[in-house]
Amino acid sequence: MRLLIIEDDLDILTNMTRYLTRRGYIVDCAENGAHGLEMACSGDFDLIVLDLMLPRLDGATLCRRLREHSGRRTPVIMVTARDTLGDRLEGFEAGADDYLIKPFALAELAARVNAILVRATAPITDVLQVADLRLDTGTLAVSRAGQPLKLPPSPLRLLKALMQASPAVVGRRKLEELLWSDSPPDSDSLRTHIHQLRQVVDKPFAQPLLRTVHGIGYRLSADG
C-alpha cells in the first residue's frame, strides 16, 4: 500500500514516515500544500495523511480541490492541532474521511490507516462476517454459530463498525463519535456498551472475538 503524507513539521513528518514504513507501507512525503496537491493528483496513492495548517495551500483547500477538480476519491486522514467542532466540520466538508487531533499516538494513526484501507478494499456485501459471527447490514440480523443474537441499538452500531474494520483496531474516540457525535456523556458509557456487546457476542461462546487494545480502542478478530 502506498501512502502520501503532507506535513510541514519535519519532526512529525519524519516520525510518521518511519513508523508507517516499518509497518510495510510505501510512504511518499510533501512539506507544503502546493507540492502535496501536485503529488496527490499525479500519483497513485491508496491513502493520504494531510495536515490542516500548511504553507502555500492549506489542507482543507487542498482536499477540496482534490475532490472537486481532479475527481480523486483517495481516502484522506486529516491531522491537526485545531480541535474545535468548526475545524472538524471544515475538514469533513472538504472531503476528509477521518480527523485525528495532534498530539496523537502513532499506533492510533496506523490503526486508522489500516481500518480505512480495509474498508476501501473490502468487497461490497450485505453480510459482514468475522469468524462465525454474522451481521446482515440490510436486516440488522445478528447471529453466531447459527444462533440468532439480540442487541440494543447502540451496541449494534458498535458491532457494525467493528466488523467493517475487522481485524483492525477502531479507536475509542471514533466509536464515541459514532454513538454521540461531538457530545459524548461524561461517564464511561462506551465501556458500558462494549460490555453489553461482549456479553452477547462472546460470553456464551468458547472463543472470544471482541478484544480490548489498551489505550487505543477495540478490535473484532478471531486472532488472539
HUCORTA-V663341 format. One record per residue. N is the residue number from 0. PHI is phi in degrees with one decimal (999 if undefined). PSI is psi in radians with two decimals (none if undefined). D_FIRST is the distance of its C-alpha to the first C-alpha in whole Angstrom. Layout:
BEGIN
n:N phi:PHI psi:PSI d_first:D_FIRST
n:N phi:PHI psi:PSI d_first:D_FIRST
END
This chain:
BEGIN
n:0 phi:999 psi:2.41 d_first:0
n:1 phi:-111.7 psi:2.21 d_first:4
n:2 phi:-114.7 psi:2.65 d_first:7
n:3 phi:-120.0 psi:2.16 d_first:10
n:4 phi:-108.3 psi:2.16 d_first:13
n:5 phi:-114.7 psi:1.85 d_first:17
n:6 phi:-154.5 psi:2.29 d_first:19
n:7 phi:-92.4 psi:-0.23 d_first:23
n:8 phi:-83.2 psi:1.94 d_first:24
n:9 phi:-63.0 psi:-0.66 d_first:23
n:10 phi:-65.0 psi:-0.81 d_first:23
n:11 phi:-63.9 psi:-0.75 d_first:21
n:12 phi:-59.1 psi:-0.79 d_first:18
n:13 phi:-64.0 psi:-0.78 d_first:18
n:14 phi:-63.5 psi:-0.78 d_first:18
n:15 phi:-64.3 psi:-0.76 d_first:15
n:16 phi:-62.1 psi:-0.83 d_first:13
n:17 phi:-62.8 psi:-0.77 d_first:15
n:18 phi:-63.6 psi:-0.82 d_first:14
n:19 phi:-72.8 psi:-0.57 d_first:11
n:20 phi:-64.1 psi:-0.71 d_first:10
n:21 phi:-63.0 psi:-0.36 d_first:13
n:22 phi:-96.1 psi:0.25 d_first:10
n:23 phi:95.4 psi:0.05 d_first:8
n:24 phi:-85.2 psi:2.61 d_first:5
n:25 phi:-91.3 psi:2.12 d_first:6
n:26 phi:-119.1 psi:2.16 d_first:9
n:27 phi:-107.0 psi:2.73 d_first:11
n:28 phi:-132.8 psi:2.64 d_first:14
n:29 phi:-141.2 psi:2.49 d_first:17
n:30 phi:-107.0 psi:0.07 d_first:21
n:31 phi:-149.1 psi:2.84 d_first:23
n:32 phi:-66.2 psi:-0.69 d_first:22
n:33 phi:-63.4 psi:-0.81 d_first:23
n:34 phi:-65.9 psi:-0.68 d_first:21
n:35 phi:-62.0 psi:-0.75 d_first:18
n:36 phi:-64.5 psi:-0.73 d_first:19
n:37 phi:-60.2 psi:-0.76 d_first:20
n:38 phi:-67.8 psi:-0.72 d_first:16
n:39 phi:-64.0 psi:-0.63 d_first:15
n:40 phi:-79.6 psi:-0.48 d_first:17
n:41 phi:-101.2 psi:-0.36 d_first:16
n:42 phi:-95.8 psi:2.92 d_first:13
n:43 phi:-108.6 psi:1.52 d_first:10
n:44 phi:-106.6 psi:2.57 d_first:8
n:45 phi:-86.8 psi:-0.42 d_first:6
n:46 phi:-163.0 psi:2.60 d_first:8
n:47 phi:-121.2 psi:2.27 d_first:11
n:48 phi:-100.7 psi:2.06 d_first:13
n:49 phi:-125.8 psi:2.10 d_first:17
n:50 phi:-72.4 psi:2.53 d_first:20
n:51 phi:-79.2 psi:-0.75 d_first:23
n:52 phi:-96.3 psi:1.78 d_first:26
n:53 phi:-128.1 psi:2.59 d_first:25
n:54 phi:-73.2 psi:2.66 d_first:27
n:55 phi:74.1 psi:-0.52 d_first:28
n:56 phi:-166.2 psi:2.09 d_first:26
n:57 phi:-72.1 psi:2.81 d_first:25
n:58 phi:-62.6 psi:-0.70 d_first:22
n:59 phi:-63.6 psi:-0.78 d_first:24
n:60 phi:-65.0 psi:-0.72 d_first:25
n:61 phi:-59.2 psi:-0.84 d_first:22
n:62 phi:-63.3 psi:-0.72 d_first:20
n:63 phi:-63.5 psi:-0.76 d_first:23
n:64 phi:-66.4 psi:-0.65 d_first:23
n:65 phi:-61.1 psi:-0.71 d_first:20
n:66 phi:-76.5 psi:-0.80 d_first:21
n:67 phi:-80.9 psi:-0.73 d_first:24
n:68 phi:-95.1 psi:-0.64 d_first:24
n:69 phi:-94.6 psi:-0.31 d_first:21
n:70 phi:74.5 psi:0.16 d_first:20
n:71 phi:-72.0 psi:2.33 d_first:17
n:72 phi:-108.8 psi:0.40 d_first:16
n:73 phi:-55.3 psi:2.24 d_first:12
n:74 phi:-58.2 psi:2.48 d_first:12
n:75 phi:-127.4 psi:2.20 d_first:14
n:76 phi:-104.0 psi:2.04 d_first:15
n:77 phi:-91.5 psi:2.28 d_first:18
n:78 phi:-120.4 psi:2.36 d_first:20
n:79 phi:-166.6 psi:2.73 d_first:23
n:80 phi:-83.6 psi:-0.17 d_first:27
n:81 phi:-80.9 psi:2.03 d_first:28
n:82 phi:-122.0 psi:0.32 d_first:29
n:83 phi:-76.7 psi:2.84 d_first:32
n:84 phi:-59.1 psi:-0.73 d_first:31
n:85 phi:-60.4 psi:-0.69 d_first:32
n:86 phi:-64.2 psi:-0.77 d_first:29
n:87 phi:-65.5 psi:-0.74 d_first:27
n:88 phi:-62.5 psi:-0.68 d_first:28
n:89 phi:-59.9 psi:-0.73 d_first:28
n:90 phi:-64.8 psi:-0.79 d_first:24
n:91 phi:-68.0 psi:-0.68 d_first:24
n:92 phi:-65.8 psi:-0.50 d_first:26
n:93 phi:-74.9 psi:-0.27 d_first:24
n:94 phi:118.8 psi:0.15 d_first:21
n:95 phi:-69.3 psi:2.57 d_first:19
n:96 phi:-94.4 psi:-0.41 d_first:17
n:97 phi:-153.1 psi:2.85 d_first:18
n:98 phi:-141.7 psi:2.12 d_first:20
n:99 phi:-122.9 psi:2.21 d_first:20
n:100 phi:-89.1 psi:2.29 d_first:24
n:101 phi:-79.0 psi:2.54 d_first:24
n:102 phi:-77.3 psi:2.57 d_first:25
n:103 phi:-133.2 psi:2.74 d_first:22
n:104 phi:-76.6 psi:2.38 d_first:21
n:105 phi:-61.1 psi:-0.52 d_first:18
n:106 phi:-64.3 psi:-0.64 d_first:17
n:107 phi:-69.4 psi:-0.71 d_first:18
n:108 phi:-58.5 psi:-0.82 d_first:15
n:109 phi:-62.0 psi:-0.67 d_first:13
n:110 phi:-64.7 psi:-0.72 d_first:14
n:111 phi:-68.8 psi:-0.71 d_first:14
n:112 phi:-58.3 psi:-0.85 d_first:10
n:113 phi:-63.0 psi:-0.75 d_first:10
n:114 phi:-61.8 psi:-0.76 d_first:13
n:115 phi:-67.5 psi:-0.71 d_first:12
n:116 phi:-66.8 psi:-0.64 d_first:9
n:117 phi:-62.7 psi:-0.80 d_first:11
n:118 phi:-65.0 psi:-0.68 d_first:14
n:119 phi:-67.7 psi:-0.50 d_first:12
n:120 phi:-102.9 psi:-0.06 d_first:11
n:121 phi:-73.7 psi:2.46 d_first:14
n:122 phi:-65.4 psi:2.54 d_first:17
n:123 phi:-72.6 psi:2.19 d_first:20
n:124 phi:-151.9 psi:2.70 d_first:23
n:125 phi:-87.7 psi:-0.18 d_first:26
n:126 phi:-119.8 psi:2.19 d_first:26
n:127 phi:-99.1 psi:2.46 d_first:23
n:128 phi:-143.0 psi:2.31 d_first:24
n:129 phi:-129.9 psi:2.00 d_first:23
n:130 phi:54.3 psi:-2.16 d_first:25
n:131 phi:-98.7 psi:0.23 d_first:29
n:132 phi:-95.2 psi:2.24 d_first:28
n:133 phi:-128.0 psi:2.46 d_first:28
n:134 phi:-132.9 psi:2.09 d_first:28
n:135 phi:-85.5 psi:1.95 d_first:29
n:136 phi:-72.1 psi:-0.26 d_first:28
n:137 phi:-81.6 psi:-0.86 d_first:31
n:138 phi:-95.3 psi:-0.23 d_first:34
n:139 phi:64.8 psi:0.39 d_first:32
n:140 phi:-78.1 psi:2.31 d_first:34
n:141 phi:-117.7 psi:2.41 d_first:32
n:142 phi:-147.6 psi:2.72 d_first:33
n:143 phi:-139.5 psi:2.27 d_first:33
n:144 phi:53.1 psi:0.62 d_first:34
n:145 phi:80.4 psi:-0.02 d_first:36
n:146 phi:-97.3 psi:2.12 d_first:37
n:147 phi:-62.1 psi:2.46 d_first:37
n:148 phi:-123.2 psi:2.57 d_first:36
n:149 phi:-116.6 psi:2.28 d_first:38
n:150 phi:-130.9 psi:2.48 d_first:36
n:151 phi:-64.1 psi:2.86 d_first:37
n:152 phi:-56.7 psi:-0.80 d_first:35
n:153 phi:-66.8 psi:-0.87 d_first:33
n:154 phi:-60.1 psi:-0.54 d_first:32
n:155 phi:-66.1 psi:-0.70 d_first:31
n:156 phi:-65.6 psi:-0.68 d_first:29
n:157 phi:-63.7 psi:-0.74 d_first:27
n:158 phi:-60.1 psi:-0.78 d_first:27
n:159 phi:-60.9 psi:-0.78 d_first:25
n:160 phi:-64.0 psi:-0.73 d_first:22
n:161 phi:-68.8 psi:-0.65 d_first:22
n:162 phi:-70.3 psi:-0.65 d_first:22
n:163 phi:-63.9 psi:-0.62 d_first:19
n:164 phi:-88.7 psi:-0.32 d_first:17
n:165 phi:-50.8 psi:2.38 d_first:18
n:166 phi:-94.3 psi:0.27 d_first:17
n:167 phi:-73.2 psi:2.78 d_first:15
n:168 phi:-81.0 psi:2.43 d_first:18
n:169 phi:-110.0 psi:2.16 d_first:19
n:170 phi:-65.7 psi:2.66 d_first:21
n:171 phi:-57.4 psi:-0.76 d_first:25
n:172 phi:-62.3 psi:-0.68 d_first:25
n:173 phi:-63.4 psi:-0.74 d_first:23
n:174 phi:-69.5 psi:-0.66 d_first:25
n:175 phi:-64.5 psi:-0.72 d_first:28
n:176 phi:-64.4 psi:-0.61 d_first:27
n:177 phi:-61.3 psi:-0.71 d_first:27
n:178 phi:-86.3 psi:-0.68 d_first:30
n:179 phi:-126.5 psi:0.18 d_first:32
n:180 phi:55.9 psi:-2.11 d_first:30
n:181 phi:-103.9 psi:0.28 d_first:32
n:182 phi:-130.5 psi:1.09 d_first:35
n:183 phi:-66.4 psi:2.57 d_first:34
n:184 phi:-66.1 psi:2.77 d_first:37
n:185 phi:-67.1 psi:-0.66 d_first:39
n:186 phi:-74.5 psi:2.91 d_first:39
n:187 phi:-82.2 psi:1.17 d_first:36
n:188 phi:-68.5 psi:-0.53 d_first:36
n:189 phi:-59.4 psi:-0.78 d_first:32
n:190 phi:-60.6 psi:-0.65 d_first:33
n:191 phi:-62.7 psi:-0.79 d_first:36
n:192 phi:-67.5 psi:-0.65 d_first:34
n:193 phi:-63.0 psi:-0.70 d_first:31
n:194 phi:-61.9 psi:-0.76 d_first:34
n:195 phi:-60.5 psi:-0.76 d_first:36
n:196 phi:-62.7 psi:-0.76 d_first:32
n:197 phi:-64.8 psi:-0.65 d_first:33
n:198 phi:-63.0 psi:-0.55 d_first:36
n:199 phi:-88.6 psi:-0.82 d_first:36
n:200 phi:-89.8 psi:-0.31 d_first:32
n:201 phi:-116.1 psi:-0.82 d_first:33
n:202 phi:-56.5 psi:-0.72 d_first:36
n:203 phi:-76.2 psi:-0.05 d_first:38
n:204 phi:-120.0 psi:2.73 d_first:36
n:205 phi:-71.2 psi:-0.63 d_first:35
n:206 phi:-105.6 psi:2.05 d_first:31
n:207 phi:-73.2 psi:2.50 d_first:30
n:208 phi:-113.8 psi:-0.58 d_first:27
n:209 phi:-87.4 psi:2.11 d_first:27
n:210 phi:-125.5 psi:2.45 d_first:26
n:211 phi:-89.9 psi:2.25 d_first:26
n:212 phi:-105.5 psi:1.73 d_first:24
n:213 phi:-57.3 psi:2.29 d_first:27
n:214 phi:82.7 psi:-0.08 d_first:26
n:215 phi:-125.6 psi:-1.03 d_first:23
n:216 phi:171.6 psi:-2.39 d_first:23
n:217 phi:-139.6 psi:2.70 d_first:23
n:218 phi:-140.0 psi:2.69 d_first:21
n:219 phi:-117.6 psi:2.01 d_first:22
n:220 phi:-161.3 psi:2.60 d_first:22
n:221 phi:-78.3 psi:-0.28 d_first:24
n:222 phi:-80.9 psi:2.57 d_first:22
n:223 phi:-74.8 psi:none d_first:25
END
